Amino acid sequence: MKIMLAAGAQKAKVFLDGRDLDQSDAFGTQVVKSVTLARPNILIAIDAKFEPEEIMGVAYPAGNVVTNITLDPVTGKFKKVEKIQGGILGATFGNGTYTSDETCLPSKAPYKIK
């Protein structure tokens, strides 16, 4: 994971496995809204919006997912809170708020600036 904080006119960016998490195509849009350093944590807010779609004859309405990630690079604690509303995800998982916690490998140099 690579995180670039906002600076001047440049918005915050998050890259996962070299892939920019800001994505947009015919199916929807995902945008990194903010990246905040609140040491020891890194807070990431992502909004995703999905267009109505039909899959295997089943029609799904438009939907959105608001994701808030808290990452502590010192301990490796990763917490994700997702609020799902509508779309295929709402139909599959149900509308509401979902929380997951993971433990990742701690960073060797958590606040090193390149």
Backbone atoms as SQL, in Angstrom:
CREATE TABLE atoms (id INTEGER PRIMARY KEY, chain TEXT, resi INTEGER, resn TEXT, atom TEXT, x REAL, y REAL, z REAL);
INSERT INTO atoms VALUES
  (1, 'A', 1, 'MET', 'N', 0.845, -1.172, 0.000),
  (2, 'A', 1, 'MET', 'CA', 0.000, 0.000, 0.000),
  (3, 'A', 1, 'MET', 'C', 0.892, 1.237, 0.000),
  (4, 'A', 2, 'LYS', 'N', 0.539, 2.176, -0.855),
  (5, 'A', 2, 'LYS', 'CA', 1.244, 3.449, -0.901),
  (6, 'A', 2, 'LYS', 'C', 0.201, 4.546, -0.723),
  (7, 'A', 3, 'ILE', 'N', 0.489, 5.490, 0.165),
  (8, 'A', 3, 'ILE', 'CA', -0.441, 6.584, 0.457),
  (9, 'A', 3, 'ILE', 'C', 0.253, 7.904, 0.149),
  (10, 'A', 4, 'MET', 'N', -0.448, 8.752, -0.617),
  (11, 'A', 4, 'MET', 'CA', 0.038, 10.098, -0.892),
  (12, 'A', 4, 'MET', 'C', -0.967, 11.081, -0.300),
  (13, 'A', 5, 'LEU', 'N', -0.504, 11.918, 0.609),
  (14, 'A', 5, 'LEU', 'CA', -1.380, 12.907, 1.226),
  (15, 'A', 5, 'LEU', 'C', -1.675, 14.038, 0.244),
  (16, 'A', 6, 'ALA', 'N', -2.778, 14.719, 0.485),
  (17, 'A', 6, 'ALA', 'CA', -3.137, 15.866, -0.340),
  (18, 'A', 6, 'ALA', 'C', -2.107, 16.981, -0.143),
  (19, 'A', 7, 'ALA', 'N', -1.794, 17.670, -1.216),
  (20, 'A', 7, 'ALA', 'CA', -0.857, 18.789, -1.155),
  (21, 'A', 7, 'ALA', 'C', -1.232, 19.784, -2.241),
  (22, 'A', 8, 'GLY', 'N', -1.560, 21.007, -1.829),
  (23, 'A', 8, 'GLY', 'CA', -1.954, 22.019, -2.798),
  (24, 'A', 8, 'GLY', 'C', -3.188, 21.586, -3.557),
  (25, 'A', 9, 'ALA', 'N', -3.100, 21.558, -4.880),
  (26, 'A', 9, 'ALA', 'CA', -4.239, 21.166, -5.716),
  (27, 'A', 9, 'ALA', 'C', -4.328, 19.646, -5.892),
  (28, 'A', 10, 'GLN', 'N', -3.293, 18.912, -5.472),
  (29, 'A', 10, 'GLN', 'CA', -3.277, 17.448, -5.610),
  (30, 'A', 10, 'GLN', 'C', -4.077, 16.808, -4.483),
  (31, 'A', 11, 'LYS', 'N', -5.062, 15.992, -4.839),
  (32, 'A', 11, 'LYS', 'CA', -5.871, 15.308, -3.825),
  (33, 'A', 11, 'LYS', 'C', -5.138, 14.095, -3.286),
  (34, 'A', 12, 'ALA', 'N', -5.575, 13.602, -2.139),
  (35, 'A', 12, 'ALA', 'CA', -4.981, 12.407, -1.547),
  (36, 'A', 12, 'ALA', 'C', -5.178, 11.216, -2.481),
  (37, 'A', 13, 'LYS', 'N', -4.192, 10.330, -2.504),
  (38, 'A', 13, 'LYS', 'CA', -4.254, 9.129, -3.344),
  (39, 'A', 13, 'LYS', 'C', -3.846, 7.928, -2.512),
  (40, 'A', 14, 'VAL', 'N', -4.464, 6.800, -2.822),
  (41, 'A', 14, 'VAL', 'CA', -4.097, 5.535, -2.198),
  (42, 'A', 14, 'VAL', 'C', -3.899, 4.515, -3.311),
  (43, 'A', 15, 'PHE', 'N', -2.775, 3.812, -3.263),
  (44, 'A', 15, 'PHE', 'CA', -2.461, 2.775, -4.231),
  (45, 'A', 15, 'PHE', 'C', -2.341, 1.443, -3.491),
  (46, 'A', 16, 'LEU', 'N', -2.988, 0.433, -4.002),
  (47, 'A', 16, 'LEU', 'CA', -2.920, -0.902, -3.421),
  (48, 'A', 16, 'LEU', 'C', -2.394, -1.835, -4.501),
  (49, 'A', 17, 'ASP', 'N', -1.271, -2.469, -4.231),
  (50, 'A', 17, 'ASP', 'CA', -0.609, -3.327, -5.219),
  (51, 'A', 17, 'ASP', 'C', -0.378, -2.569, -6.530),
  (52, 'A', 18, 'GLY', 'N', -0.004, -1.284, -6.408),
  (53, 'A', 18, 'GLY', 'CA', 0.273, -0.461, -7.574),
  (54, 'A', 18, 'GLY', 'C', -0.953, 0.075, -8.293),
  (55, 'A', 19, 'ARG', 'N', -2.156, -0.256, -7.810),
  (56, 'A', 19, 'ARG', 'CA', -3.408, 0.152, -8.465),
  (57, 'A', 19, 'ARG', 'C', -4.007, 1.346, -7.730),
  (58, 'A', 20, 'ASP', 'N', -4.275, 2.416, -8.450),
  (59, 'A', 20, 'ASP', 'CA', -4.909, 3.610, -7.901),
  (60, 'A', 20, 'ASP', 'C', -6.332, 3.263, -7.467),
  (61, 'A', 21, 'LEU', 'N', -6.693, 3.552, -6.224),
  (62, 'A', 21, 'LEU', 'CA', -8.041, 3.231, -5.749),
  (63, 'A', 21, 'LEU', 'C', -9.103, 4.191, -6.264),
  (64, 'A', 22, 'ASP', 'N', -8.691, 5.296, -6.883),
  (65, 'A', 22, 'ASP', 'CA', -9.659, 6.145, -7.588),
  (66, 'A', 22, 'ASP', 'C', -9.955, 5.460, -8.913),
  (67, 'A', 23, 'GLN', 'N', -11.169, 4.948, -9.082),
  (68, 'A', 23, 'GLN', 'CA', -11.547, 4.196, -10.276),
  (69, 'A', 23, 'GLN', 'C', -12.884, 4.708, -10.795),
  (70, 'A', 24, 'SER', 'N', -13.040, 4.676, -12.103),
  (71, 'A', 24, 'SER', 'CA', -14.305, 5.061, -12.701),
  (72, 'A', 24, 'SER', 'C', -14.469, 4.313, -14.017),
  (73, 'A', 25, 'ASP', 'N', -15.642, 3.701, -14.192),
  (74, 'A', 25, 'ASP', 'CA', -15.959, 3.049, -15.455),
  (75, 'A', 25, 'ASP', 'C', -17.477, 3.045, -15.631),
  (76, 'A', 26, 'ALA', 'N', -17.972, 2.298, -16.592),
  (77, 'A', 26, 'ALA', 'CA', -19.408, 2.277, -16.878),
  (78, 'A', 26, 'ALA', 'C', -20.231, 1.716, -15.724),
  (79, 'A', 27, 'PHE', 'N', -19.606, 0.966, -14.837),
  (80, 'A', 27, 'PHE', 'CA', -20.337, 0.342, -13.733),
  (81, 'A', 27, 'PHE', 'C', -20.420, 1.212, -12.489),
  (82, 'A', 28, 'GLY', 'N', -19.544, 2.217, -12.380),
  (83, 'A', 28, 'GLY', 'CA', -19.581, 3.072, -11.204),
  (84, 'A', 28, 'GLY', 'C', -18.288, 3.833, -10.992),
  (85, 'A', 29, 'THR', 'N', -18.223, 4.476, -9.827),
  (86, 'A', 29, 'THR', 'CA', -17.091, 5.322, -9.485),
  (87, 'A', 29, 'THR', 'C', -16.675, 5.065, -8.045),
  (88, 'A', 30, 'GLN', 'N', -15.370, 4.979, -7.829),
  (89, 'A', 30, 'GLN', 'CA', -14.823, 4.870, -6.483),
  (90, 'A', 30, 'GLN', 'C', -13.811, 5.991, -6.312),
  (91, 'A', 31, 'VAL', 'N', -13.946, 6.778, -5.227),
  (92, 'A', 31, 'VAL', 'CA', -13.091, 7.941, -5.013),
  (93, 'A', 31, 'VAL', 'C', -12.561, 7.932, -3.588),
  (94, 'A', 32, 'VAL', 'N', -11.246, 8.130, -3.462),
  (95, 'A', 32, 'VAL', 'CA', -10.649, 8.333, -2.145),
  (96, 'A', 32, 'VAL', 'C', -10.985, 9.769, -1.751),
  (97, 'A', 33, 'LYS', 'N', -11.809, 9.931, -0.714),
  (98, 'A', 33, 'LYS', 'CA', -12.258, 11.267, -0.300),
  (99, 'A', 33, 'LYS', 'C', -11.211, 11.966, 0.553),
  (100, 'A', 34, 'SER', 'N', -10.542, 11.205, 1.433),
  (101, 'A', 34, 'SER', 'CA', -9.531, 11.837, 2.277),
  (102, 'A', 34, 'SER', 'C', -8.583, 10.796, 2.862),
  (103, 'A', 35, 'VAL', 'N', -7.391, 11.274, 3.159),
  (104, 'A', 35, 'VAL', 'CA', -6.391, 10.493, 3.887),
  (105, 'A', 35, 'VAL', 'C', -5.881, 11.417, 4.979),
  (106, 'A', 36, 'THR', 'N', -5.966, 10.947, 6.226),
  (107, 'A', 36, 'THR', 'CA', -5.576, 11.782, 7.362),
  (108, 'A', 36, 'THR', 'C', -4.569, 11.035, 8.216),
  (109, 'A', 37, 'LEU', 'N', -3.465, 11.704, 8.535),
  (110, 'A', 37, 'LEU', 'CA', -2.515, 11.146, 9.488),
  (111, 'A', 37, 'LEU', 'C', -2.892, 11.652, 10.869),
  (112, 'A', 38, 'ALA', 'N', -3.295, 10.752, 11.730),
  (113, 'A', 38, 'ALA', 'CA', -3.627, 11.063, 13.116),
  (114, 'A', 38, 'ALA', 'C', -2.817, 10.071, 13.947),
  (115, 'A', 39, 'ARG', 'N', -1.525, 10.310, 14.005),
  (116, 'A', 39, 'ARG', 'CA', -0.594, 9.346, 14.584),
  (117, 'A', 39, 'ARG', 'C', -1.089, 8.792, 15.900),
  (118, 'A', 40, 'PRO', 'N', -1.021, 7.488, 16.057),
  (119, 'A', 40, 'PRO', 'CA', -0.308, 6.550, 15.200),
  (120, 'A', 40, 'PRO', 'C', -1.146, 6.065, 14.016),
  (121, 'A', 41, 'ASN', 'N', -2.390, 6.498, 13.882),
  (122, 'A', 41, 'ASN', 'CA', -3.293, 5.955, 12.863),
  (123, 'A', 41, 'ASN', 'C', -3.256, 6.728, 11.552),
  (124, 'A', 42, 'ILE', 'N', -3.614, 5.993, 10.500),
  (125, 'A', 42, 'ILE', 'CA', -3.866, 6.569, 9.188),
  (126, 'A', 42, 'ILE', 'C', -5.346, 6.317, 8.907),
  (127, 'A', 43, 'LEU', 'N', -6.093, 7.375, 8.619),
  (128, 'A', 43, 'LEU', 'CA', -7.530, 7.285, 8.370),
  (129, 'A', 43, 'LEU', 'C', -7.786, 7.521, 6.881),
  (130, 'A', 44, 'ILE', 'N', -8.517, 6.606, 6.263),
  (131, 'A', 44, 'ILE', 'CA', -8.803, 6.696, 4.831),
  (132, 'A', 44, 'ILE', 'C', -10.313, 6.621, 4.631),
  (133, 'A', 45, 'ALA', 'N', -10.876, 7.576, 3.901),
  (134, 'A', 45, 'ALA', 'CA', -12.315, 7.584, 3.593),
  (135, 'A', 45, 'ALA', 'C', -12.487, 7.402, 2.088),
  (136, 'A', 46, 'ILE', 'N', -13.333, 6.422, 1.708),
  (137, 'A', 46, 'ILE', 'CA', -13.570, 6.100, 0.299),
  (138, 'A', 46, 'ILE', 'C', -15.073, 6.061, 0.049),
  (139, 'A', 47, 'ASP', 'N', -15.510, 6.691, -1.040),
  (140, 'A', 47, 'ASP', 'CA', -16.911, 6.631, -1.462),
  (141, 'A', 47, 'ASP', 'C', -16.988, 5.893, -2.793),
  (142, 'A', 48, 'ALA', 'N', -17.951, 4.987, -2.900),
  (143, 'A', 48, 'ALA', 'CA', -18.175, 4.266, -4.150),
  (144, 'A', 48, 'ALA', 'C', -19.647, 4.363, -4.515),
  (145, 'A', 49, 'LYS', 'N', -19.921, 4.613, -5.785),
  (146, 'A', 49, 'LYS', 'CA', -21.288, 4.698, -6.288),
  (147, 'A', 49, 'LYS', 'C', -21.400, 3.757, -7.479),
  (148, 'A', 50, 'PHE', 'N', -22.489, 2.982, -7.503),
  (149, 'A', 50, 'PHE', 'CA', -22.687, 1.992, -8.554),
  (150, 'A', 50, 'PHE', 'C', -23.964, 2.294, -9.312),
  (151, 'A', 51, 'GLU', 'N', -23.906, 2.151, -10.625),
  (152, 'A', 51, 'GLU', 'CA', -25.070, 2.359, -11.484),
  (153, 'A', 51, 'GLU', 'C', -26.013, 1.156, -11.374),
  (154, 'A', 52, 'PRO', 'N', -27.300, 1.350, -11.738),
  (155, 'A', 52, 'PRO', 'CA', -28.204, 0.192, -11.788),
  (156, 'A', 52, 'PRO', 'C', -27.635, -0.835, -12.777),
  (157, 'A', 53, 'GLU', 'N', -27.861, -2.111, -12.486),
  (158, 'A', 53, 'GLU', 'CA', -27.337, -3.143, -13.382),
  (159, 'A', 53, 'GLU', 'C', -28.245, -4.366, -13.381),
  (160, 'A', 54, 'GLU', 'N', -28.082, -5.149, -14.429),
  (161, 'A', 54, 'GLU', 'CA', -28.824, -6.407, -14.530),
  (162, 'A', 54, 'GLU', 'C', -27.817, -7.530, -14.719),
  (163, 'A', 55, 'ILE', 'N', -27.897, -8.535, -13.852),
  (164, 'A', 55, 'ILE', 'CA', -26.985, -9.672, -13.913),
  (165, 'A', 55, 'ILE', 'C', -27.808, -10.946, -13.906),
  (166, 'A', 56, 'MET', 'N', -27.625, -11.748, -14.935),
  (167, 'A', 56, 'MET', 'CA', -28.330, -13.025, -15.081),
  (168, 'A', 56, 'MET', 'C', -29.840, -12.862, -14.902),
  (169, 'A', 57, 'GLY', 'N', -30.380, -11.797, -15.518),
  (170, 'A', 57, 'GLY', 'CA', -31.813, -11.560, -15.504),
  (171, 'A', 57, 'GLY', 'C', -32.348, -10.909, -14.244),
  (172, 'A', 58, 'VAL', 'N', -31.489, -10.586, -13.288),
  (173, 'A', 58, 'VAL', 'CA', -31.921, -9.931, -12.043),
  (174, 'A', 58, 'VAL', 'C', -31.489, -8.471, -12.104),
  (175, 'A', 59, 'ALA', 'N', -32.455, -7.562, -11.921),
  (176, 'A', 59, 'ALA', 'CA', -32.172, -6.131, -11.952),
  (177, 'A', 59, 'ALA', 'C', -31.855, -5.635, -10.537),
  (178, 'A', 60, 'TYR', 'N', -30.780, -4.849, -10.432),
  (179, 'A', 60, 'TYR', 'CA', -30.366, -4.266, -9.162),
  (180, 'A', 60, 'TYR', 'C', -30.392, -2.752, -9.292),
  (181, 'A', 61, 'PRO', 'N', -30.853, -2.035, -8.260),
  (182, 'A', 61, 'PRO', 'CA', -30.881, -0.575, -8.320),
  (183, 'A', 61, 'PRO', 'C', -29.480, 0.009, -8.126),
  (184, 'A', 62, 'ALA', 'N', -29.378, 1.312, -8.308),
  (185, 'A', 62, 'ALA', 'CA', -28.118, 2.009, -8.019),
  (186, 'A', 62, 'ALA', 'C', -27.796, 1.818, -6.539),
  (187, 'A', 63, 'GLY', 'N', -26.531, 1.897, -6.208),
  (188, 'A', 63, 'GLY', 'CA', -26.135, 1.736, -4.811),
  (189, 'A', 63, 'GLY', 'C', -24.888, 2.522, -4.497),
  (190, 'A', 64, 'ASN', 'N', -24.576, 2.604, -3.211),
  (191, 'A', 64, 'ASN', 'CA', -23.333, 3.253, -2.809),
  (192, 'A', 64, 'ASN', 'C', -22.781, 2.587, -1.554),
  (193, 'A', 65, 'VAL', 'N', -21.485, 2.734, -1.400),
  (194, 'A', 65, 'VAL', 'CA', -20.773, 2.207, -0.238),
  (195, 'A', 65, 'VAL', 'C', -19.834, 3.296, 0.256),
  (196, 'A', 66, 'VAL', 'N', -19.940, 3.629, 1.541),
  (197, 'A', 66, 'VAL', 'CA', -19.028, 4.564, 2.179),
  (198, 'A', 66, 'VAL', 'C', -18.119, 3.729, 3.072),
  (199, 'A', 67, 'THR', 'N', -16.805, 3.810, 2.834),
  (200, 'A', 67, 'THR', 'CA', -15.834, 3.008, 3.573),
  (201, 'A', 67, 'THR', 'C', -14.907, 3.910, 4.361),
  (202, 'A', 68, 'ASN', 'N', -14.731, 3.598, 5.640),
  (203, 'A', 68, 'ASN', 'CA', -13.767, 4.290, 6.494),
  (204, 'A', 68, 'ASN', 'C', -12.786, 3.255, 7.019),
  (205, 'A', 69, 'ILE', 'N', -11.507, 3.487, 6.740),
  (206, 'A', 69, 'ILE', 'CA', -10.448, 2.571, 7.135),
  (207, 'A', 69, 'ILE', 'C', -9.559, 3.250, 8.164),
  (208, 'A', 70, 'THR', 'N', -9.246, 2.526, 9.229),
  (209, 'A', 70, 'THR', 'CA', -8.277, 2.987, 10.220),
  (210, 'A', 70, 'THR', 'C', -7.144, 1.980, 10.226),
  (211, 'A', 71, 'LEU', 'N', -5.937, 2.453, 9.964),
  (212, 'A', 71, 'LEU', 'CA', -4.765, 1.597, 9.907),
  (213, 'A', 71, 'LEU', 'C', -3.722, 2.118, 10.877),
  (214, 'A', 72, 'ASP', 'N', -3.257, 1.240, 11.771),
  (215, 'A', 72, 'ASP', 'CA', -2.161, 1.575, 12.674),
  (216, 'A', 72, 'ASP', 'C', -0.933, 0.839, 12.154),
  (217, 'A', 73, 'PRO', 'N', -0.034, 1.531, 11.439),
  (218, 'A', 73, 'PRO', 'CA', 1.107, 0.851, 10.837),
  (219, 'A', 73, 'PRO', 'C', 2.117, 0.325, 11.855),
  (220, 'A', 74, 'VAL', 'N', 2.080, 0.847, 13.076),
  (221, 'A', 74, 'VAL', 'CA', 3.011, 0.407, 14.111),
  (222, 'A', 74, 'VAL', 'C', 2.620, -0.984, 14.622),
  (223, 'A', 75, 'THR', 'N', 1.323, -1.196, 14.860),
  (224, 'A', 75, 'THR', 'CA', 0.844, -2.476, 15.390),
  (225, 'A', 75, 'THR', 'C', 0.312, -3.408, 14.307),
  (226, 'A', 76, 'GLY', 'N', -0.020, -2.858, 13.128),
  (227, 'A', 76, 'GLY', 'CA', -0.595, -3.655, 12.054),
  (228, 'A', 76, 'GLY', 'C', -2.109, -3.804, 12.163),
  (229, 'A', 77, 'LYS', 'N', -2.749, -3.115, 13.099),
  (230, 'A', 77, 'LYS', 'CA', -4.204, -3.198, 13.254),
  (231, 'A', 77, 'LYS', 'C', -4.882, -2.459, 12.103),
  (232, 'A', 78, 'PHE', 'N', -5.872, -3.125, 11.503),
  (233, 'A', 78, 'PHE', 'CA', -6.600, -2.606, 10.350),
  (234, 'A', 78, 'PHE', 'C', -8.091, -2.761, 10.657),
  (235, 'A', 79, 'LYS', 'N', -8.826, -1.654, 10.648),
  (236, 'A', 79, 'LYS', 'CA', -10.274, -1.704, 10.899),
  (237, 'A', 79, 'LYS', 'C', -10.978, -1.039, 9.728),
  (238, 'A', 80, 'LYS', 'N', -12.009, -1.720, 9.216),
  (239, 'A', 80, 'LYS', 'CA', -12.768, -1.193, 8.080),
  (240, 'A', 80, 'LYS', 'C', -14.245, -1.157, 8.453),
  (241, 'A', 81, 'VAL', 'N', -14.868, 0.004, 8.265),
  (242, 'A', 81, 'VAL', 'CA', -16.298, 0.174, 8.494),
  (243, 'A', 81, 'VAL', 'C', -16.917, 0.572, 7.161),
  (244, 'A', 82, 'GLU', 'N', -17.870, -0.250, 6.685),
  (245, 'A', 82, 'GLU', 'CA', -18.514, 0.005, 5.398),
  (246, 'A', 82, 'GLU', 'C', -20.008, 0.179, 5.603),
  (247, 'A', 83, 'LYS', 'N', -20.548, 1.247, 5.032),
  (248, 'A', 83, 'LYS', 'CA', -21.992, 1.469, 5.056),
  (249, 'A', 83, 'LYS', 'C', -22.506, 1.216, 3.645),
  (250, 'A', 84, 'ILE', 'N', -23.288, 0.142, 3.510),
  (251, 'A', 84, 'ILE', 'CA', -23.817, -0.269, 2.209),
  (252, 'A', 84, 'ILE', 'C', -25.263, 0.184, 2.089),
  (253, 'A', 85, 'GLN', 'N', -25.586, 0.787, 0.936),
  (254, 'A', 85, 'GLN', 'CA', -26.957, 1.219, 0.678),
  (255, 'A', 85, 'GLN', 'C', -27.307, 0.904, -0.768),
  (256, 'A', 86, 'GLY', 'N', -28.200, -0.052, -0.970),
  (257, 'A', 86, 'GLY', 'CA', -28.706, -0.364, -2.301),
  (258, 'A', 86, 'GLY', 'C', -27.742, -1.156, -3.161),
  (259, 'A', 87, 'GLY', 'N', -28.078, -1.259, -4.420),
  (260, 'A', 87, 'GLY', 'CA', -27.246, -1.954, -5.395),
  (261, 'A', 87, 'GLY', 'C', -27.155, -3.448, -5.150),
  (262, 'A', 88, 'ILE', 'N', -26.273, -4.091, -5.893),
  (263, 'A', 88, 'ILE', 'CA', -26.097, -5.533, -5.766),
  (264, 'A', 88, 'ILE', 'C', -25.559, -5.902, -4.379),
  (265, 'A', 89, 'LEU', 'N', -24.718, -5.031, -3.798),
  (266, 'A', 89, 'LEU', 'CA', -24.190, -5.326, -2.466),
  (267, 'A', 89, 'LEU', 'C', -25.283, -5.263, -1.403),
  (268, 'A', 90, 'GLY', 'N', -26.178, -4.278, -1.511),
  (269, 'A', 90, 'GLY', 'CA', -27.299, -4.194, -0.573),
  (270, 'A', 90, 'GLY', 'C', -28.214, -5.391, -0.704),
  (271, 'A', 91, 'ALA', 'N', -28.425, -5.848, -1.935),
  (272, 'A', 91, 'ALA', 'CA', -29.290, -7.014, -2.162),
  (273, 'A', 91, 'ALA', 'C', -28.629, -8.297, -1.672),
  (274, 'A', 92, 'THR', 'N', -27.308, -8.377, -1.782),
  (275, 'A', 92, 'THR', 'CA', -26.583, -9.587, -1.401),
  (276, 'A', 92, 'THR', 'C', -26.298, -9.648, 0.096),
  (277, 'A', 93, 'PHE', 'N', -25.724, -8.572, 0.642),
  (278, 'A', 93, 'PHE', 'CA', -25.331, -8.554, 2.049),
  (279, 'A', 93, 'PHE', 'C', -26.379, -7.920, 2.949),
  (280, 'A', 94, 'GLY', 'N', -27.236, -7.080, 2.369),
  (281, 'A', 94, 'GLY', 'CA', -28.214, -6.318, 3.139),
  (282, 'A', 94, 'GLY', 'C', -27.697, -4.913, 3.367),
  (283, 'A', 95, 'ASN', 'N', -28.598, -3.942, 3.351),
  (284, 'A', 95, 'ASN', 'CA', -28.213, -2.559, 3.627),
  (285, 'A', 95, 'ASN', 'C', -27.821, -2.451, 5.092),
  (286, 'A', 96, 'GLY', 'N', -26.825, -1.628, 5.374),
  (287, 'A', 96, 'GLY', 'CA', -26.411, -1.431, 6.758),
  (288, 'A', 96, 'GLY', 'C', -24.926, -1.201, 6.874),
  (289, 'A', 97, 'THR', 'N', -24.459, -1.229, 8.116),
  (290, 'A', 97, 'THR', 'CA', -23.062, -0.963, 8.430),
  (291, 'A', 97, 'THR', 'C', -22.367, -2.261, 8.807),
  (292, 'A', 98, 'TYR', 'N', -21.222, -2.499, 8.206),
  (293, 'A', 98, 'TYR', 'CA', -20.450, -3.715, 8.439),
  (294, 'A', 98, 'TYR', 'C', -19.042, -3.336, 8.881),
  (295, 'A', 99, 'THR', 'N', -18.554, -3.994, 9.913),
  (296, 'A', 99, 'THR', 'CA', -17.231, -3.707, 10.461),
  (297, 'A', 99, 'THR', 'C', -16.371, -4.957, 10.402),
  (298, 'A', 100, 'SER', 'N', -15.122, -4.787, 10.001),
  (299, 'A', 100, 'SER', 'CA', -14.182, -5.901, 10.031),
  (300, 'A', 100, 'SER', 'C', -12.866, -5.417, 10.623),
  (301, 'A', 101, 'ASP', 'N', -12.215, -6.319, 11.353),
  (302, 'A', 101, 'ASP', 'CA', -10.919, -6.042, 11.956),
  (303, 'A', 101, 'ASP', 'C', -9.935, -7.093, 11.477),
  (304, 'A', 102, 'GLU', 'N', -8.728, -6.655, 11.176),
  (305, 'A', 102, 'GLU', 'CA', -7.671, -7.569, 10.763),
  (306, 'A', 102, 'GLU', 'C', -6.380, -7.150, 11.434),
  (307, 'A', 103, 'THR', 'N', -5.464, -8.078, 11.508),
  (308, 'A', 103, 'THR', 'CA', -4.124, -7.761, 11.967),
  (309, 'A', 103, 'THR', 'C', -3.176, -8.052, 10.818),
  (310, 'A', 104, 'CYS', 'N', -2.478, -7.022, 10.390),
  (311, 'A', 104, 'CYS', 'CA', -1.530, -7.125, 9.284),
  (312, 'A', 104, 'CYS', 'C', -0.114, -7.073, 9.854),
  (313, 'A', 105, 'LEU', 'N', 0.863, -7.278, 9.003),
  (314, 'A', 105, 'LEU', 'CA', 2.237, -7.134, 9.455),
  (315, 'A', 105, 'LEU', 'C', 2.516, -5.663, 9.732),
  (316, 'A', 106, 'PRO', 'N', 3.148, -5.365, 10.866),
  (317, 'A', 106, 'PRO', 'CA', 3.501, -3.961, 11.148),
  (318, 'A', 106, 'PRO', 'C', 4.510, -3.452, 10.115),
  (319, 'A', 107, 'SER', 'N', 4.471, -2.170, 9.873),
  (320, 'A', 107, 'SER', 'CA', 5.410, -1.549, 8.950),
  (321, 'A', 107, 'SER', 'C', 6.786, -1.457, 9.600),
  (322, 'A', 108, 'LYS', 'N', 7.844, -1.663, 8.800),
  (323, 'A', 108, 'LYS', 'CA', 9.201, -1.560, 9.339),
  (324, 'A', 108, 'LYS', 'C', 9.588, -0.108, 9.587),
  (325, 'A', 109, 'ALA', 'N', 9.071, 0.801, 8.775),
  (326, 'A', 109, 'ALA', 'CA', 9.330, 2.240, 8.920),
  (327, 'A', 109, 'ALA', 'C', 8.006, 2.957, 8.677),
  (328, 'A', 110, 'PRO', 'N', 7.102, 2.975, 9.677),
  (329, 'A', 110, 'PRO', 'CA', 5.731, 3.420, 9.426),
  (330, 'A', 110, 'PRO', 'C', 5.553, 4.862, 8.955),
  (331, 'A', 111, 'TYR', 'N', 6.460, 5.739, 9.294),
  (332, 'A', 111, 'TYR', 'CA', 6.250, 7.139, 8.904),
  (333, 'A', 111, 'TYR', 'C', 7.402, 7.686, 8.070),
  (334, 'A', 112, 'LYS', 'N', 8.115, 6.801, 7.396),
  (335, 'A', 112, 'LYS', 'CA', 9.221, 7.203, 6.548),
  (336, 'A', 112, 'LYS', 'C', 8.680, 7.891, 5.306),
  (337, 'A', 113, 'ILE', 'N', 9.218, 9.041, 5.005),
  (338, 'A', 113, 'ILE', 'CA', 8.791, 9.807, 3.821),
  (339, 'A', 113, 'ILE', 'C', 9.862, 9.628, 2.756),
  (340, 'A', 114, 'LYS', 'N', 9.426, 9.236, 1.557),
  (341, 'A', 114, 'LYS', 'CA', 10.381, 9.052, 0.452),
  (342, 'A', 114, 'LYS', 'C', 10.422, 10.257, -0.413);
